[in-house]
Amino acid sequence: MRGANALYEGHRLMLPGLKDRASATCMGCRYYALILGREENKPACLATLDLYLTGERRVPVELQAPDFIWLAGKEALVKAVAKVRPERQACGFYCPRG
């Protein structure tokens, strides 16, 4: 009987303060940065690094790949690049650029 009401299942409860976050994309986030490599440039989410998440350092618009590897390592670079999709809905770390 659970699947009987398809119309009800399609609706979601949206709290007043969450509408902006739900409609935001990664590209508008403060932690969105471009990682510059030797051959290609890729967007990444710097919220995976505590250094930027806590506000100890300002989030750069562009960051060299060797600098990121020096700060966090290769595994963190792969995770940061895999996490972000410019057109995708932003994650829980979303903070508007400003």
N, C-alpha and C positions, 0 to 999 in steps of 0.2 A: 504494500500500500504506500510505501515511501515515495515512489516515482509517479504517483497518481496526479499530482498537481504540478505540472511543468511550469506554469506561469509563476507560481510562488518561488520555485527554485531559482528562477532567473533574477530575482530582485535581491539587492544587498542593502544592508543598513549602513548608511554613511553618516558618521559623526560630523558636526559642523566644522571643526578645525582640520579634518583630514582631507577635505576636498582638494585643497591646493597640492597636497602631497600626492594624492592619487592621480592627479592630472599632470604632474611634473615628469619630465624626462631627465635622463642622466646628463644630457648636454647642458642643462641649465643649473646643474649642481656646482657648488663651490669646490668639491673634491675632484671634479672632472679635469684632467690634464692630458696633454699630448706628450707621449714619450717619443723622443727623437732617437732613432737608431741609425746605423750606418747606411742601410739600404731602404728602410721604410719607416714611416711614422704611424704610431697606433695610439688610440685613446686609451686611457687607463683611469681607474678609480683609486685615488690616493687615500681614501678613508680606511683602507686596509693597513695603513701605517699609523701607528700611535703617535708618531712625531707630528703629523699633520692633523690628526683627529683631535688631539688635546689642545692644539693651538700653539704649540711650542715653536713651530715654524710656520711662516705664511705659505699657503698653497700656491705654487707657481703655475703659470699658464702652460709652460713647456718645461720639460725636464729631460736631460740627457739620459740615455739608457745606462751608461756606466755609473752615473751618479746614483740612480735608483738601485742598481745591483749592489753598489757599495753600502747604501743605507739599509737595504732589506734582504738582499740575496736574489738569486735567479728564480727560486720557487715563488717568492712573493711577487716578482715581476709577472710571471706567467698567470698567477691568480688575479692580479690587478687588471691585466689586459683582458682576461677571459670574463671578468665580472661586468664590464661596462659594454653597453650597446647604446649608441647615441639616441636612437629612436625608442628605446625600451623605457618602461615605467621605472622611475627612480626607486632605489632601495630605501631601507629604514634610516640610513645615514644622511639622507637628502637634506641639504641646507642651501637655500637659494643664494646665488652669486650676488655679492653686493659690496 
